[in-house]
Protein backbone atom coordinates (compact mmCIF):
# COMPACT_ATOMS: atom_id res chain seq x y z
CA UNK A 1 0.00 0.00 0.00
CA UNK A 2 1.24 3.46 -0.81
CA UNK A 3 2.53 5.64 1.98
CA UNK A 4 0.28 8.52 0.91
CA UNK A 5 -3.42 9.04 0.33
CA UNK A 6 -2.90 9.63 -3.38
CA UNK A 7 -6.20 9.19 -5.18
CA UNK A 8 -8.32 8.42 -2.13
CA UNK A 9 -10.71 11.34 -2.60
CA UNK A 10 -14.34 11.68 -3.68
CA UNK A 11 -13.19 13.43 -6.87
CA UNK A 12 -10.84 10.60 -7.82
CA UNK A 13 -13.30 7.82 -7.05
CA UNK A 14 -16.15 9.51 -8.91
CA UNK A 15 -14.02 10.18 -11.99
CA UNK A 16 -12.73 6.61 -12.06
CA UNK A 17 -16.17 5.04 -11.59
CA UNK A 18 -17.71 7.14 -14.38
CA UNK A 19 -14.77 6.35 -16.68
CA UNK A 20 -15.01 2.63 -15.85
CA UNK A 21 -18.69 2.66 -16.82
CA UNK A 22 -17.70 4.38 -20.07
CA UNK A 23 -15.09 1.68 -20.77
CA UNK A 24 -17.73 -1.00 -20.21
CA UNK A 25 -20.19 0.75 -22.54
CA UNK A 26 -17.55 1.23 -25.24
CA UNK A 27 -16.40 -2.38 -24.90
CA UNK A 28 -19.89 -3.81 -25.28
CA UNK A 29 -20.64 -1.70 -28.33
CA UNK A 30 -17.24 -2.44 -29.88
CA UNK A 31 -17.97 -6.17 -29.70
CA UNK A 32 -21.46 -5.51 -31.10
CA UNK A 33 -19.90 -3.51 -34.00
CA UNK A 34 -22.04 -0.49 -33.18
CA UNK A 35 -20.05 2.68 -33.83
CA UNK A 36 -22.48 5.24 -32.32
CA UNK A 37 -22.66 3.23 -29.10
CA UNK A 38 -18.87 2.92 -28.98
CA UNK A 39 -18.42 6.68 -29.35
CA UNK A 40 -21.09 7.27 -26.71
CA UNK A 41 -18.97 5.13 -24.36
CA UNK A 42 -15.89 7.17 -25.22
CA UNK A 43 -17.94 10.29 -24.44
CA UNK A 44 -18.76 8.87 -21.00
CA UNK A 45 -15.04 8.23 -20.42
CA UNK A 46 -14.27 11.88 -21.21
CA UNK A 47 -17.17 12.93 -18.99
CA UNK A 48 -15.57 11.02 -16.10
CA UNK A 49 -12.41 13.08 -16.46
CA UNK A 50 -14.36 16.31 -16.62
CA UNK A 51 -16.48 15.46 -13.56
CA UNK A 52 -13.41 14.38 -11.56
CA UNK A 53 -11.59 17.58 -12.49
CA UNK A 54 -14.58 19.74 -11.62
CA UNK A 55 -14.93 18.03 -8.25
CA UNK A 56 -11.23 18.60 -7.57
CA UNK A 57 -11.61 22.29 -8.37
CA UNK A 58 -14.65 22.37 -6.05
CA UNK A 59 -12.43 21.18 -3.19
CA UNK A 60 -13.19 17.46 -3.11
CA UNK A 61 -9.74 16.40 -4.34
CA UNK A 62 -6.29 16.27 -2.76
CA UNK A 63 -4.92 19.68 -1.87
CA UNK A 64 -1.63 20.58 -3.51
CA UNK A 65 1.46 20.23 -1.39
CA UNK A 66 2.65 23.56 0.04
CA UNK A 67 6.23 24.77 -0.30
CA UNK A 68 6.76 24.33 3.45
CA UNK A 69 5.70 20.69 3.34
CA UNK A 70 7.93 20.03 0.30
CA UNK A 71 10.92 21.62 2.07
CA UNK A 72 10.28 19.60 5.24
CA UNK A 73 10.08 16.40 3.17
CA UNK A 74 13.44 17.18 1.54
CA UNK A 75 15.07 17.84 4.93
CA UNK A 76 13.66 14.59 6.34
CA UNK A 77 14.85 12.62 3.31
CA UNK A 78 18.34 14.13 3.52
CA UNK A 79 18.49 13.39 7.26
CA UNK A 80 17.39 9.79 6.74
CA UNK A 81 19.96 9.29 3.99
CA UNK A 82 22.72 10.78 6.14
CA UNK A 83 21.95 8.30 8.93
CA UNK A 84 22.15 5.31 6.57
DSSP file (Angstrom, degrees, kcal/mol; ACC not computed):
  #  RESIDUE AA STRUCTURE BP1 BP2  ACC     N-H-->O    O-->H-N    N-H-->O    O-->H-N    TCO  KAPPA ALPHA  PHI   PSI    X-CA   Y-CA   Z-CA
    1    1 A X              0   0    0      0, 0.0     0, 0.0     0, 0.0     0, 0.0   0.000 360.0 360.0 360.0 142.4    0.0    0.0    0.0
    2    2 A X        -     0   0    0      1,-0.1     0, 0.0     2,-0.1     0, 0.0  -0.280 360.0-128.8 -66.8 152.1    1.2    3.5   -0.8
    3    3 A X  S    S+     0   0    0      2,-0.0     2,-0.2     0, 0.0    -1,-0.1   0.455  88.9  55.6 -81.7  -0.7    2.5    5.6    2.0
    4    4 A X  S    S-     0   0    0      2,-0.1    -2,-0.1     0, 0.0     0, 0.0  -0.749  87.5-114.5-124.8 174.1    0.3    8.5    0.9
    5    5 A X    >   +     0   0    0     -2,-0.2     3,-2.0     2,-0.0     2,-0.2  -0.048  53.0 161.9 -97.0  31.1   -3.4    9.0    0.3
    6    6 A X  T 3  S+     0   0    0      1,-0.3    -4,-0.1     2,-0.1    -2,-0.1  -0.333  70.3   1.0 -58.3 119.8   -2.9    9.6   -3.4
    7    7 A X  T 3  S+     0   0    0     -2,-0.2     2,-1.4     1,-0.1    -1,-0.3   0.379  92.3 120.6  87.4  -4.1   -6.2    9.2   -5.2
    8    8 A X    <   +     0   0    0     -3,-2.0     2,-0.3     4,-0.1    -1,-0.1  -0.439  48.1 108.0 -92.7  63.3   -8.3    8.4   -2.1
    9    9 A X  S  > S-     0   0    0     -2,-1.4     4,-2.5     1,-0.1     5,-0.2  -0.915  81.1-112.6-132.7 158.6  -10.7   11.3   -2.6
   10   10 A X  H  > S+     0   0    0     50,-0.4     4,-2.4    -2,-0.3     5,-0.2   0.879 117.8  54.2 -58.0 -37.0  -14.3   11.7   -3.7
   11   11 A X  H  > S+     0   0    0     49,-1.6     4,-2.3     2,-0.2    -1,-0.2   0.929 110.8  44.6 -63.7 -44.6  -13.2   13.4   -6.9
   12   12 A X  H  > S+     0   0    0     48,-0.3     4,-2.4     2,-0.2     5,-0.2   0.939 115.0  47.1 -66.0 -47.4  -10.8   10.6   -7.8
   13   13 A X  H  X S+     0   0    0     -4,-2.5     4,-2.5     1,-0.2     5,-0.2   0.914 113.3  48.4 -62.8 -43.0  -13.3    7.8   -7.0
   14   14 A X  H  X S+     0   0    0     -4,-2.4     4,-2.4    -5,-0.2     5,-0.2   0.935 112.5  48.1 -64.2 -45.8  -16.2    9.5   -8.9
   15   15 A X  H  X S+     0   0    0     -4,-2.3     4,-2.2    -5,-0.2    -1,-0.2   0.905 114.0  46.9 -60.7 -41.9  -14.0   10.2  -12.0
   16   16 A X  H  X S+     0   0    0     -4,-2.4     4,-2.7     2,-0.2    -2,-0.2   0.905 111.9  49.8 -68.3 -41.7  -12.7    6.6  -12.1
   17   17 A X  H  X S+     0   0    0     -4,-2.5     4,-2.2    -5,-0.2    -2,-0.2   0.930 112.8  46.5 -64.6 -44.8  -16.2    5.0  -11.6
   18   18 A X  H  X S+     0   0    0     -4,-2.4     4,-2.0     1,-0.2    -1,-0.2   0.924 114.4  48.1 -63.1 -43.2  -17.7    7.1  -14.4
   19   19 A X  H  X S+     0   0    0     -4,-2.2     4,-2.4    -5,-0.2    -2,-0.2   0.888 109.2  53.5 -64.6 -38.7  -14.8    6.4  -16.7
   20   20 A X  H  X S+     0   0    0     -4,-2.7     4,-2.3     2,-0.2    -1,-0.2   0.914 108.1  50.0 -61.7 -42.6  -15.0    2.6  -15.9
   21   21 A X  H  X S+     0   0    0     -4,-2.2     4,-2.5     1,-0.2    -1,-0.2   0.905 109.9  51.8 -61.6 -40.4  -18.7    2.7  -16.8
   22   22 A X  H  X S+     0   0    0     -4,-2.0     4,-2.9     2,-0.2    -2,-0.2   0.898 107.9  51.2 -62.5 -41.0  -17.7    4.4  -20.1
   23   23 A X  H  X S+     0   0    0     -4,-2.4     4,-2.5     2,-0.2    -2,-0.2   0.907 110.6  49.3 -62.0 -41.1  -15.1    1.7  -20.8
   24   24 A X  H  X S+     0   0    0     -4,-2.3     4,-2.4     2,-0.2    -2,-0.2   0.929 112.3  47.4 -63.5 -44.9  -17.7   -1.0  -20.2
   25   25 A X  H  X S+     0   0    0     -4,-2.5     4,-2.3     1,-0.2     5,-0.2   0.947 114.1  46.7 -60.8 -49.2  -20.2    0.7  -22.5
   26   26 A X  H  X S+     0   0    0     -4,-2.9     4,-1.9     1,-0.2    -1,-0.2   0.887 111.9  51.9 -62.4 -39.1  -17.5    1.2  -25.2
   27   27 A X  H  X S+     0   0    0     -4,-2.5     4,-2.0    -5,-0.2    -1,-0.2   0.915 109.6  48.1 -64.2 -43.5  -16.4   -2.4  -24.9
   28   28 A X  H  X S+     0   0    0     -4,-2.4     4,-1.8     1,-0.2    -2,-0.2   0.932 115.1  44.6 -63.2 -45.3  -19.9   -3.8  -25.3
   29   29 A X  H  <>S+     0   0    0     -4,-2.3     5,-2.8     1,-0.2     9,-0.3   0.766 109.1  56.8 -74.4 -23.4  -20.6   -1.7  -28.3
   30   30 A X  H ><5S+     0   0    0     -4,-1.9     3,-1.0    -5,-0.2    -1,-0.2   0.919 109.5  45.6 -69.1 -42.2  -17.2   -2.4  -29.9
   31   31 A X  H 3<5S+     0   0    0     -4,-2.0    -2,-0.2     1,-0.2    -1,-0.2   0.858 112.5  51.4 -66.1 -34.5  -18.0   -6.2  -29.7
   32   32 A X  T 3<5S-     0   0    0     -4,-1.8    -1,-0.2    -5,-0.2    -2,-0.2   0.464 110.8-125.1 -81.4  -0.5  -21.5   -5.5  -31.1
   33   33 A X  T < 5 +     0   0    0     -3,-1.0     2,-0.6    -4,-0.2    -3,-0.2   0.896  61.5 144.3  57.2  43.9  -19.9   -3.5  -34.0
   34   34 A X     >< -     0   0    0     -5,-2.8     4,-2.1     1,-0.2    -1,-0.2  -0.905  30.9-171.6-115.7 101.3  -22.0   -0.5  -33.2
   35   35 A X  H  > S+     0   0    0     -2,-0.6     4,-2.6     1,-0.2     5,-0.2   0.903  82.2  51.6 -65.0 -44.3  -20.0    2.7  -33.8
   36   36 A X  H  > S+     0   0    0      1,-0.2     4,-1.8     2,-0.2    -1,-0.2   0.911 112.3  47.7 -60.5 -39.3  -22.5    5.2  -32.3
   37   37 A X  H  > S+     0   0    0      2,-0.2     4,-2.0     1,-0.2    -1,-0.2   0.893 110.5  52.3 -66.4 -39.3  -22.7    3.2  -29.1
   38   38 A X  H  X S+     0   0    0     -4,-2.1     4,-2.0    -9,-0.3    -2,-0.2   0.940 111.0  46.2 -60.3 -47.9  -18.9    2.9  -29.0
   39   39 A X  H  X S+     0   0    0     -4,-2.6     4,-2.1     1,-0.2    -1,-0.2   0.812 108.2  56.8 -68.8 -28.8  -18.4    6.7  -29.4
   40   40 A X  H  X S+     0   0    0     -4,-1.8     4,-1.8    -5,-0.2    -1,-0.2   0.905 107.2  49.8 -64.5 -40.3  -21.1    7.3  -26.7
   41   41 A X  H  X S+     0   0    0     -4,-2.0     4,-1.9     2,-0.2    -2,-0.2   0.897 108.9  51.0 -63.1 -41.2  -19.0    5.1  -24.4
   42   42 A X  H  X S+     0   0    0     -4,-2.0     4,-2.2     1,-0.2    -1,-0.2   0.884 107.6  54.3 -63.2 -37.6  -15.9    7.2  -25.2
   43   43 A X  H  X S+     0   0    0     -4,-2.1     4,-2.3     1,-0.2    -1,-0.2   0.882 106.3  51.2 -62.0 -38.6  -17.9   10.3  -24.4
   44   44 A X  H  X S+     0   0    0     -4,-1.8     4,-1.9     2,-0.2    -1,-0.2   0.874 107.3  53.9 -66.9 -36.4  -18.8    8.9  -21.0
   45   45 A X  H  X S+     0   0    0     -4,-1.9     4,-1.4     2,-0.2    -2,-0.2   0.942 110.6  45.7 -61.1 -47.2  -15.0    8.2  -20.4
   46   46 A X  H  X S+     0   0    0     -4,-2.2     4,-2.1     1,-0.2    -2,-0.2   0.894 109.1  56.4 -62.4 -39.9  -14.3   11.9  -21.2
   47   47 A X  H  X S+     0   0    0     -4,-2.3     4,-3.0     1,-0.2    -1,-0.2   0.870 101.6  57.4 -59.9 -37.4  -17.2   12.9  -19.0
   48   48 A X  H  X S+     0   0    0     -4,-1.9     4,-2.4     1,-0.2    -1,-0.2   0.902 107.5  47.3 -60.2 -41.9  -15.6   11.0  -16.1
   49   49 A X  H  X S+     0   0    0     -4,-1.4     4,-2.2     2,-0.2    -1,-0.2   0.891 113.1  48.3 -66.0 -39.8  -12.4   13.1  -16.5
   50   50 A X  H  X S+     0   0    0     -4,-2.1     4,-2.6     2,-0.2    -2,-0.2   0.931 113.0  47.0 -66.8 -45.6  -14.4   16.3  -16.6
   51   51 A X  H  X S+     0   0    0     -4,-3.0     4,-2.5     2,-0.2    -2,-0.2   0.923 113.0  49.2 -63.6 -44.4  -16.5   15.5  -13.6
   52   52 A X  H  X S+     0   0    0     -4,-2.4     4,-1.9    -5,-0.2    -1,-0.2   0.912 113.0  47.4 -60.6 -43.1  -13.4   14.4  -11.6
   53   53 A X  H  X S+     0   0    0     -4,-2.2     4,-2.3     2,-0.2    -2,-0.2   0.895 111.6  50.0 -64.9 -41.0  -11.6   17.6  -12.5
   54   54 A X  H  X S+     0   0    0     -4,-2.6     4,-1.9     1,-0.2    -2,-0.2   0.894 110.5  50.1 -65.7 -39.1  -14.6   19.7  -11.6
   55   55 A X  H  <>S+     0   0    0     -4,-2.5     5,-2.7     2,-0.2     6,-0.3   0.874 109.3  52.0 -66.9 -35.5  -14.9   18.0   -8.2
   56   56 A X  I ><>S+     0   0    0     -4,-1.9     3,-1.4     4,-0.2     5,-0.6   0.925 109.6  48.6 -64.8 -43.7  -11.2   18.6   -7.6
   57   57 A X  I 3<5S+     0   0    0     -4,-2.3    -1,-0.2     1,-0.3    -2,-0.2   0.856 106.2  58.7 -62.6 -34.6  -11.6   22.3   -8.4
   58   58 A X  I 3<5S-     0   0    0     -4,-1.9    -1,-0.3    -5,-0.2    -2,-0.2   0.512 127.4 -99.1 -74.7  -4.1  -14.7   22.4   -6.0
   59   59 A X  I < 5S+     0   0    0     -3,-1.4    -3,-0.2    -4,-0.3    -2,-0.1   0.569  95.5 111.4 102.0   9.9  -12.4   21.2   -3.2
   60   60 A X  I   < +     0   0    0     -5,-2.7   -49,-1.6    -6,-0.1   -50,-0.4   0.323  65.8  73.9 -98.7   8.0  -13.2   17.5   -3.1
   61   61 A X  S   <S-     0   0    0     -5,-0.6     2,-0.2    -6,-0.3   -51,-0.1  -0.433  99.0 -65.2-106.7-175.1   -9.7   16.4   -4.3
   62   62 A X        -     0   0    0     -2,-0.1    -1,-0.1     1,-0.1     2,-0.1  -0.524  53.3-121.3 -70.9 133.8   -6.3   16.3   -2.8
   63   63 A X        -     0   0    0     -2,-0.2     2,-0.1     1,-0.1    -1,-0.1  -0.464  33.9-101.3 -70.9 150.7   -4.9   19.7   -1.9
   64   64 A X        -     0   0    0     -2,-0.1     2,-0.3     1,-0.1    -1,-0.1  -0.413  41.6-100.0 -71.2 149.4   -1.6   20.6   -3.5
   65   65 A X        -     0   0    0     -2,-0.1    -1,-0.1     1,-0.1     2,-0.0  -0.514  38.6-128.8 -71.7 131.3    1.5   20.2   -1.4
   66   66 A X     >  -     0   0    0     -2,-0.3     4,-2.1     1,-0.1     5,-0.2  -0.306  20.0-111.4 -76.4 164.9    2.7   23.6    0.0
   67   67 A X  H  > S+     0   0    0      1,-0.2     4,-2.4     2,-0.2     5,-0.2   0.855 117.8  55.3 -64.6 -34.9    6.2   24.8   -0.3
   68   68 A X  H  > S+     0   0    0      2,-0.2     4,-2.3     1,-0.2    -1,-0.2   0.904 108.3  47.1 -65.9 -41.0    6.8   24.3    3.4
   69   69 A X  H  > S+     0   0    0      2,-0.2     4,-2.2     1,-0.2    -2,-0.2   0.907 111.9  50.6 -67.2 -41.1    5.7   20.7    3.3
   70   70 A X  H  X S+     0   0    0     -4,-2.1     4,-2.0     2,-0.2    -2,-0.2   0.907 111.4  48.3 -63.0 -41.5    7.9   20.0    0.3
   71   71 A X  H  X S+     0   0    0     -4,-2.4     4,-2.2     1,-0.2    -2,-0.2   0.909 111.2  50.0 -65.8 -41.4   10.9   21.6    2.1
   72   72 A X  H  X S+     0   0    0     -4,-2.3     4,-2.4     1,-0.2    -1,-0.2   0.879 109.2  52.4 -64.1 -37.4   10.3   19.6    5.2
   73   73 A X  H  X S+     0   0    0     -4,-2.2     4,-2.4     2,-0.2    -1,-0.2   0.905 109.2  49.5 -65.0 -40.9   10.1   16.4    3.2
   74   74 A X  H  X S+     0   0    0     -4,-2.0     4,-2.6     2,-0.2    -2,-0.2   0.912 111.3  48.9 -64.3 -42.3   13.4   17.2    1.5
   75   75 A X  H  X S+     0   0    0     -4,-2.2     4,-2.4     2,-0.2    -2,-0.2   0.922 112.4  48.3 -62.8 -44.2   15.1   17.8    4.9
   76   76 A X  H  X S+     0   0    0     -4,-2.4     4,-2.4     2,-0.2    -2,-0.2   0.893 112.1  48.9 -63.7 -40.3   13.7   14.6    6.3
   77   77 A X  H  X S+     0   0    0     -4,-2.4     4,-2.3     2,-0.2    -2,-0.2   0.925 112.2  48.1 -65.3 -44.6   14.9   12.6    3.3
   78   78 A X  H  X S+     0   0    0     -4,-2.6     4,-2.0     1,-0.2    -2,-0.2   0.893 112.4  49.6 -64.1 -38.9   18.3   14.1    3.5
   79   79 A X  H  X S+     0   0    0     -4,-2.4     4,-1.5     2,-0.2    -1,-0.2   0.910 111.2  48.7 -65.3 -42.7   18.5   13.4    7.3
   80   80 A X  H  X S+     0   0    0     -4,-2.4     4,-0.9     1,-0.2    -2,-0.2   0.881 112.2  48.6 -66.0 -37.5   17.4    9.8    6.7
   81   81 A X  H  < S+     0   0    0     -4,-2.3     3,-0.3     1,-0.2    -1,-0.2   0.856 108.1  54.3 -71.4 -33.8   20.0    9.3    4.0
   82   82 A X  H  < S+     0   0    0     -4,-2.0    -1,-0.2     1,-0.2    -2,-0.2   0.838 106.9  51.7 -68.2 -31.3   22.7   10.8    6.1
   83   83 A X  H  <        0   0    0     -4,-1.5    -1,-0.2     1,-0.2    -2,-0.2   0.730 360.0 360.0 -76.1 -22.5   21.9    8.3    8.9
   84   84 A X     <        0   0    0     -4,-0.9    -1,-0.2    -3,-0.3    -2,-0.2   0.478 360.0 360.0 -77.5 360.0   22.2    5.3    6.6
